[in-house]
Amino acid sequence: MDKPNQNEFKPKIVGFLCNWCTYAAADLAGSSKMEIDSALTVIRVMCSSRVDPNLILTIYFNGADGILIAGCHPGDCHYGKGNYFTRRRYAQMKQVFETLNLDPGRLQLSWISAAEGNRYAEVVNAFTEKITALGPNPINQSSLF
Amino acid sequence: MKKKVGIYICQCGPNIADNVDIDKIIESVSAFNDADDLEIVAKPYGLLCSGEGKDYLKQEIEENGLTHLVIGACSPRDHNNTFIGVCKETSLNPYLYKLINIREHCAWIIHDKDKATEKAIQYIRGGLRRVLYQSELFENKLDTNPDVLVIGGGIAGIEAALSLADADRQVFLIEKTDRLGGKAATFKTVLPKQQDAVEAIQLKIQTVQDHPHIQVMLNTRLDRIIGFLGNFEAEVRSIDDAEKMTELKIGAMVVASGFSLYDASTHPDFIFSGDDEVYTALQIEQMIAEKNQVTTRSGKAPKSVAMIHCVGREEVGYCSQICCNAMIKLAARFKTQSPDTTVKVFFRDLCLPHQDDQAFYNEIKAQGVEFVRVNRIATEGSQIKFTTMDENEGSELFDMVVLAPAMIPADGTPDLATKLGISLHETGFFQEAHQAINPVATATDGIFIVGTAHGPRGIQATLLQAQAAASKIRVQLIPGEQIVPEVRVSETLEAFCMGCKTCLEVCHYGAIVFDEDKGISVVKEAVCRGCGNCVGSCPSGAIQLKHFTNPQLYQEMIEAVQ
């Protein structure tokens, strides 16, 4: 199978991690020296519910190939119920992506607790693989505009 | 004004230095030097979090006249507060500093040094861009009131009140009934070893009543509260005389409103009236405490007793934790009263959590108390019908039946929760801030829940919670000391707010109020915790979270896609 440029394509992924669970999981993955793909850039937010739709669309239209939002498991939110709001907004964003004919597969929400350093590494590496397979964000291919 | 940004890269011993090329980072960020607007001071250092490192930073900030500071080092979960502390000892506002985590996000997880260096450069550049968009924030110190309101005069409330009053805190203890001590004061003995409880509890009650720092208010309920940690105002009202209202100024509250019992008479399988020889375990406890013996309504000692566990457990959906032991204690009591009493315990599952429980159970069993494991059980008066686990059916008549109904939230719990602005668990008990890591606090700073108001538990666990809450209050509110509320909080931008009140709905802390005159939402900064959920919810972009604004996050993000 021919996949032109597949080897050269290095995705740019933005990850919004909540301070209390997933950011702590990233710290744990770090101190456990797990190998994680360098495609992801971490943006620390206090709660995943801080990630408003503007940020997602802004970074998508600026060329992010993938966007990850990750926070505490349902019921575990440091701020009570923030992650339930995140989940609802995420479901809406998926629909917004479809409406705008963008690929909703480039957007992912994951629950990763502070104890799940392993899972953090797995989620990031798997998401990076998925985005690599999808190829570059079409926004970056100037022919579209 | 020309900006001068200091960028200091910590070697973190070998942790960062071995895995990223710090010189390359320095070289790369130095390229941002711009003669007109921006001067970069970029340097490596061995260990910035060390005493020498902190002194070095202070010196660098002052000597170079830095306007902004970026530190490339470890996780902000490790040392953000360390470096905020450093800034506070200099002329640099600590919110014009940013810690970039190149250890956990680069050095330790990207195993190729070149790639790790490239990533670290990208992160540091993002930090540089972000810090230039950050604003000074100023901490606002508030005077606090160290006095405490305790709601509920049972053993939980009594213990909390004593723990606080003994540390010279003024305590207001309100109780809705006409006496202190709650349900536990009606027990003759307490587990695990059946120590005599009456005297001990009466002594505590007496101490509370005589305590110079405790004001007891009986027949009193909470009417309303406003405020936040350190500065609450509560109105309490006499239940007998609705005109009699007292206003209290306090800094914190302990909710110790206790529990009620599941009403077994509402259960279709338990048919009995007030004339039948059917009692709850609590009624038996009270009988023992009052007259030191258990008798039937006709005044005779029962010759046969059936004890039925878990009444209503399936209906409420949880185990009440303490009933098995309480029932075993009462079974022992029947045997002590008259060793030839037939005592049969009908149970489905036994819950024996304390380390003394198993031995106690074995001992009681050896005394001839019969334990019958049943699948189903029903009563009609004191006639018991049951099906055992191996599907044998039985029917027996007893002189007395003792039920262990499930513990349920106290009457009035939802109303109290509304007044306090705190949440309830799905079982109807008060909800803690975090089950695992913050179990006596609530989502509202300064309001604590202790004892059975929080869920079923025994006396020991109740006292532990009361002492824990008292300690938390003693640490959070120190007489004469001010508190510094979080400054990284939300604010509404008046011109953009449409007054839709969406943010009021999503805020978990009730930190947003509506200004009816202006028709806009307003954030109560002292109550806001800075999660940013309101920002995510606002349809008109009228709320921003200080230090996590969209322009600041944009600067970080945009570097990721360059």
Interface residues (C-beta under 8 A of the other chain):
Chain A: K12 I13 V14 N19 Y23 A24 A26 D27 A29 G30 S31 K33 M34 E35 I36 S38 T41 V42 I43 R44 V45 M46 C47 S49 R50 V51 D52 P53 N54 L55 T58 I59 N62 G63 A64 D76 H78 Y79 G80 K81 G82 F85 T86 R89 A121
Chain B: S75 P76 R77 D78 N101 R103 E104 H105 C106 W108 I109 I110 H111 K115 A116 E118 K119 Q122 Y123 G126 S423 A433 H434 A443 R488 V506 H508 R529 G530 C531 G532 N533 V535 G536 S537 C538 G541 L545 F548 N550 L553 Y554 E556 M557 I558 E559 A560 V561
